[in-house]
Amino acid sequence: MTYLIYVAMFGTAATIFLWLRDARIFFRTGLPGYRKAAYWGVLYGAVATLGTLITLTTGTFELLGLGLILGALYLQGQIEREKVWKNEDTFQRFIGSVPIHRMNKK
């Protein structure tokens, strides 16, 4: 058991956190870029979880598992999203706090 297992767990946690943040922003704003990011985040979270399982269970393929996790993080960051923040601080951006502006609001 090496330190790479902890790196894999942290990478998976980051991937899932970013997916949940994108989902929260989508539910608060209804923007299509965050909708796409939230949908794809499910797949990337599953790939990162698979990478963690590969890293945990096999001693010889732990670099393959880390590669899956890094690939999921990279692809998750490549999705185009709209600009939703103007002057918010870092913590507000970190937790995905945005004003509620629904697209189909009556």
N, C-alpha and C positions, 0 to 999 in steps of 0.2 A: 504494500500500500504506500503510494508516494504522495507527494504534495500536489500532483496534478489532479487528483480527485477533488481537492478543495477548489482548484481553479475551475474545474468542470462544473461543480455545484454553483459557484458564483456566477459563471457565464449563463447557466440555465436560469438561475434566479433573475438575472438582469434581462434576459430575453422575455421571460414571462411578465416581469414588471413593466417592460416597455409595451407589451401587448395590452396589458390591462390599462395602462395610461392612455393608449390610443383609443381603446374602447370607451373609456370614461369621457374623453374629449369628444368622440363621435356622439355619444348619448346626450351630451350637453349642447352641442352645436348643430349636429346633423350634417356636417360637411362631408362631401363624398370622398375626399382624400383620406380622411381619418376612418371612414367606413371601409375603404379598401385596405388600409393598414391594419385595422382590427380583424378583418377576415383573414388576411394573410398571416397575421400574428398567431392565429391558431395553428397553422401549419408549421411556422417557424418555432413555436413553443414545443410542438411535438417532435420536431427534428432535434432540437436542443435536448429534450428529455431522452430521446433515443441515444444521443451522443453521451449523455451522462451515464446511462445504463451500460453502454459499451465500455466506457472508461472504468466503471465500477466492477463489472463482471470479468473482463479480460485484462490480464496484465500485459499482453503483447500488443493489443490494439488500442491502447489508451490515446495514442496520438491521432488515430482515426476518429475516435470520439470527440477529441478536442477540435479536430478539423470540422466536424459536423456542427459543433456549437459555434465556432467562429464564423462558419459559412452562414448559419442562421442569423447571427447578429449582423453580419455584413449586409445580407439581403434585406433584413428588416429596416436597416437604415437607408436603403436605396429607394424606398417608396416615396413618391412625391406627395407632400402634404401642404395644405394651405397655411398661411401665416395667421395665427390666432392670438399672438401676444404682442403687446405694444410696449408697455413700461413696467411689466410685472417683474418681481425679483426672482432670483434663482430658485428659491424654495417653491414658489407658486408654479413655476415651469416644471420643476421636478415632480410634483404630485399631480400635474395636469389640471390645475384649477383654471378654468376659463369662465367668462360670463356666459350665462345661458342665452343663446340666440338660436331658436329653432327655425329651420328653413320653412316648414309647413305650418307655421303658427298663425292662428286666426285672430 
